[in-house]
Amino acid sequence: MLELFRQKMPLSCLLHGLLERCFAAERLDRIFLENAKEQYTREILFSTVCDLMLSVVLKVHPSINAAYQKHPEPLGVTVSALYEKLKGVELSVSQALLRDTSEDLSDILDALGFTPEPWLPGYPVRLLDGNCLAASEKRLAVHREVGGAALPGKSLVVFDPERRLMRDVFPCEDGHAQERRLLDAVAGIPKAGELWIADRNFCTVGFLDRLQGRNAHALMRLHLNLPLTEETLFSQAGEQGGGRLLEKRVGVAGRPYRLVRVELEQPTRDGDAFVDILTDLPADIPAATVADLYRRRWTLETAFQHVEKHFKSEIETLAYPKAALFGFALALVAYNLFSVMISALDCAHGKPVSKDISGYYLSHEIAATFLALIQLSGVGDWLFVSEQTPAEFAAWLRETARNIPLRTLTKHPRGPKKPIDKPPYDPKQPHVSTYQLLRKKK
């Protein structure tokens, strides 16, 4: 039966297989046991809570309560008990969920034969940026006496743009907290040789020092309050996008850095006529390359937009910060699953076919067949995916991806719209009859 599904609904099979592997009950409960410090399992397993929340994140169900009501088997707990469990999911558990699954998915990409296109050969790139969750509904007693929006929290996210994977998340319950407060935790994970690209908010003496201490490199927009010493004057270093590139050597806390200035053709929305980029990359890497790397930092912003558009990453009914941040972490894992699914398509066909695939057609195909696949297949049909090695699972993904009819998913871009002169509005004729207009045209 499963082989028939792989032939008829290969996209949904790809997604279901990845979900079953990353959200296997044994894996989820192990992550909970290893990382929870205060919560414990008594009436409902963490894996069950994940399944319910994931169905909301994937927009299968509109809310936690709807997912609870639609669960195929009685859970043995009230919906109130479920919400109590959600509001206490610890930040360390949400973080470990993304870390654990992203490592497994990275191994699967290797087994698929996925070859990342390096941004800068010899330097694995990591992008760092913050994400503030949108205001939740005011469902708590503490909200009733305040008029402002209720912010459930924020996070710092580490993104691997070459593999298109969210690698790490650093959640914070305080929606008003400065992102710099979380940098001490972030500074413990860079690896030797990595290049960390971030905006000026993260350009601090402490973070730069920790990166160099771990033999990692920095490429960040200069913060005006960063104390530095000038060692040389600016000199011409080329052009980019119609603007000049200038460069000089500077020092920060006794360490040498390069400062690359990009003069802009048009000022930014803040009125800046130039952008200063601080980096400790070797001098043989051109200033134009430094400027281009910083410009591509927006890849993470695009990924955030994808998460927001395709998943329910901000569940407005979850007012408790830990529950809201848990939902966001699950959305990041879901993004990784879709990313690996797209990479499996490329690897199965031996070329980057995904660039010509329409996200709209892809989503529509999955929406049309995914629920049917869940209802027609049994839980036991998918147990094998969590037991396979990365190489075995990658082979299964590759074979399934070959069954996808690419022709039905291809983009059909249209040319630019021609400007139309809109006729002036006539208040004496606020509406017209389409039937009469068509008759007059004949």
N, C-alpha and C positions, 0 to 999 in steps of 0.2 A: 504493500500500500504506500509506504513512504517513497518508494522509487517512482510511483505514479505521480505523487505530489511534486517530486523534484522535476518531473517532465512538464507538468501542467502549471505549477506555480513556483518556479525556481526562485524568484525574488523573495517571496515570503518564506520559502524554505531557508534561504541564506540568513535572513533576519532571525527566524525562529531558532536556527542552529546556533547562531552567535549568542542569542539571549539565553538559551539553555546552558551554554557553556559558561558564560560570565556570571549568570545568576543561578547556578546550581545550588541547591539547598545546602549541601555539605560545605561548599566554599563560603557562602554567606554566613552560615552559623559559625564557621571557624573564624572568619574575620571579626565577628561580633565577640566571640569568646576571648580572642587575643587582644582586642583593643578597648573593650568596654571596661570602665573602671567603677561605675556606679550602678548602671543598669544590670539586670540579670534576667534570665529566661525563667518564667514561671507558668504563665497561661498561654502565651502566644510566641512562636518562634520568630526570630529576626528575619529569617528567610521568607516567612509568610507576610510580614510587614513590608518587606522589599517588593514582593510580588504585587501587593495591592497598590503601593505607591507607584511602582513602575507602570502599571496599567493606566494611571492618571497622567504620568509624565509622557507616555506614548500616545495620549489622547484616545485611548480605547474607552475609558470611562471619564465622565466630566468632573467627578469629585471622588474623594476618599469614601464618602458615604455610599455613593453609587457603586463603587468597586466592592465595598463590603456586602451590599445587598445582592450583587451579581455573582459573588463567589460560589463556585459549583458545590462546595461542601460547607456545612456549618463550621464556623471557626471556634465555637465554644466560648466566645467572649462577646461582650456587648460592644457596640460601636464606640461608646464612651471609653471603654478600656483600650480600644485600639488607638484613639486619639491621645490617651494618656501615654501610651507606649511611644507614639510618634513624637510628642513634645519633649521626650527625654532622650532621644537618640543623640549620643554624644558626638561632638565634633571630631574626635579622634577616629570614630567608627566611619563617619562620612568620608574623611580623608583617606583612611585605609582602603575603603571600597574602591575609590578611583585608582589609588596606587597599585593595588593588587591586580585589578583587571587590566590596567594599561600595560603592565609588565607582560602579562600573558598574551595580550593582543599584539604587542611588539614582537614577541617570539613567533607568533603565528604569521606576522608579516614577513619575517625572515624566512620561515618555512615555505611561504608562498613564492618566494623568489622576488619579493618586492625590492626594488632598488631606488632608494630615495635620491632625489635630485638635490645635491648639496647647495646650500646658499653660499657657503664659503668653504671650499675644499680644505679638509683637515680640521675644521672647527664645527663640531655638533652645535646647532643653534637652539637656544631656549628663549622664548618670548615670555615676558612677565607683565601682567597687567591686572588691574582691579575690576571687580564687578559688584555693583550695589544692587541688591534686590529691590524691585518695585514695592510700593506701599501695599500692605495687606489690608484686608477688611478689619474693622475695629470690633473684634469679637470678644476681647478680654475686658474684664472689669476696669483695669487700669487705663483703658482707652476712653472711657465714657466721659471723663472730665477734661479731655484735651481736644483742641480743634485741629491740630496739625496732623499730617499724614503719619501713619505708623510704619516705620521702617524695620523689617525683620532681620536685617543683617547685611553683611558684605563679605567678599572673598577675594583673595589673591589667587590667580590661576597661572600655572606654568604650562606653556604650550610648546610642543615639538612640531614646528611647521613643516619639516622635511618628511616626517611620517604622518603628519596630520592627526596627531594624538594629543589630547589633554593629559598631561603627565602627572600633575599634582594640583591640589587645591588647599588653601589655607583659610578656612572659614572663621568668621568673627561674628558674634551675636550682636555687637554694638553697631547699629547702623550709622552712628555719628563718629565712629572711631576713625582716626587718621590711618591711611594705608601703611604709613611708615611704621606703625606700631607692630605690624606683622613681619617686618623685614628680618628680625632676629631669627625667627623660625625658618624663613626662606633661606637665609644665609648658610644653613647647615646642610643643604642638599646639592649645591653645584659640584660638578666633577671636573677633574683636571682636563684642560683642553677645551672645555665648553665655552661658547660665546653667548653671554646673556645680554639681550637687547630689551631696553625698557625706556619709559618716558622719564621726564625730568623729576617727577615726584619721588622716584626711587634713587636718584643720584645724590647719595649721602656719603660722607666720609666713611662711616662705619660699614656700610654695605660694600663700597668699593674696596675697602681694606680686607673684608672677609672674602670677597671674590679672589683677590690676589693671593690671599693666604691659602686658598684651596687650588691655586694654579689655574683658575678660570679667568676668562677675559670679559671685559665690560664694553658695551657700546650704548651710551645713553645720552639723551639730550641734557645739556648743562643746566643745572638749577642755579638761579642767580645768587642764592645764599651759600653756595659751595665755596669755601675758601681755597683759593689756588694762587700759585705764584707763576708769573710769566717768565719763561726762560728765553724765548725768542719772540720776534715780531711776526705778524701775519705775512705770509708770502703767497703768491699766486700758485694754485694747485690744480688748475683746470677749470672746466665749465660743466654745468649740468642743467638741462631744462631751460636754457637761456640765461641762467644766472651764474655768477662766478663762484668758484670754490677757493677758499683761503685756508691756510693751515699754519699752526704754530705749536711749539712745544711748551707744555706747562707742567707744573708739579702739584700734586695733591697729597698732603701729609707726608712729604718727602719721597713720594713715588712718582716716576715719570709717566706722563700721559700725552696724547696728541689731542689737539682741539681743532676740529674741522668746522669751518663756518660756511653754510650754504646761503648765499644771497638769493632772495626770492623775487620772482617777477611781480607777484602780487602779494601784498601783506596778508598775514593770517587773520583769522577773525578776531584775534586779540590785538591786532595792529603791529605784529612783529614783522620787520623787514628782512630778518635773517633767522636761521636756526643754527645754534652752536651744538656740536656733537662731541662728546668726550669719549675717548677710547684708549685702551692700552694695547691695541693690535700692533704688530710690527710695522715699521715704517715702509716696508716693501709692498704693503697692501695699499693701493691708491686711495686718495681721498674720495674719488668718485665712487669707489666700491663701498666705502664707509657710509657715504650719503645714501646710496641705494639700499644698503642693508637697513638703515634706520627707516627709510620710506616704506619698506616692506613690513615694518612692524605692524601695520594696519591689518595684516593677515589675521591676527588674533581678534581684532574688532569684527572682522567679517565672520569669523568662527562664532563669536558671541551672538551675532545677528542670526546666524544659522540655528543656533541652539534656541534662541527666543522664538524664531519663526516656526520651526518644525516640531518643537517639543514644548510641553507645558512646564517650563523651567521655573516659573514663578507662580505658585499656586496661591491665589489671593485669599483663600479660605484658611490657610495655615498661618495663624497669627503668631504662634510661638516660634522664636528664632531658630531653635534647633531643628524643628520639623521643617521649616522653610528651607534651611540650608541643606538638610538631608535631601529634599526634593531637587535642589539645584545640583548637588553632587550626582544624583542619579541621572539628571539630564546631561551632564558632562560625559558620564559613562555611555549613555545612549548615543551621543555624538560620536564617540570613539567606535561604537559598533557599526554605525552607518559609514564611517570613514573606512573601516576595514572591509566592509561589504563592497564599497566602490573600488578599493585597491584590488580585491579579489577579481572583479570584472576585468581590470587592466591586465592582471597576471594571467587570467584564463585565456585571454585573446592575444597575449603577447605584444600589446601596444596600448597606448593611453586612450582607450575608447571612451572613458568616463567624461572627458572634456566635451564630447559631443552629445552627452546624455542630458535630457531635460529633467531637472529636479521635480518639476510638476508631474510629468508622466510617471516618474519613478514612484512618487508618493501616491499617486492615484492608483497605480497597479497594486501596490502593497495594501492600500486601504480596501481595495475591492476583493482581495483574496485572503488577507491575513486571518480575519476572524473565522472564515470557513476552515482554514487549515487547523486552527486551534480546536475547533469543534469536532472535526473529522478525525484528527489524530489523537492517539492516547498518550498519556504521560510516559508510559514505558517505551514508546516508539523513539524517544529522543534521549534516553539515558546514555546511549553510546557516546554522544559528543563530549560529555564531561569526563569520560574515561579515556579518550584518545590522547595521544601525544600531540604536541603542536604540529609535527610533520604529518601525522595521520589526519588531523582535523583540517589542515591546510589543503591536503589532497581532496578531501570531501568538498571543501568550499570551491576549489578550482573546478572540479567536475560538475558541481551544481551550477556554477556561474556560466559554464559553456552552454547550458540549456536556455539561457535568457535570450529572447529574440530582440537584438539591439535595434532592429528596424522600427519596432513599435515605441522605442524610448528616445529616438533621435530628436534633437532640437530642430525647430523650423524657424530660424530667426527671420524677422521681417525687416525691410529697409526702414530708414527714418521716415516718420510721418511728415507729409507735406503740410506747411502752415495753411490754415483755412481762414479766410476773412469772414468773421462771424457777422451776419446781418444785424443791424440795430434792433433792439427790442421795441415792439409796438404795443403800448398798453391797451390800444383799442382792439388788438387781436392777440389775446394772451395765449391762445391755443389754436391749432390747425387740425384739419382732418387729413390723415395720411391717405385715405381712399381718394379724396378729391384731388390731392396733389398728384397722385399716380395717374388719375384720369386725364388731368391737364397735360401731363408729360407725353401722353400717347399721340 
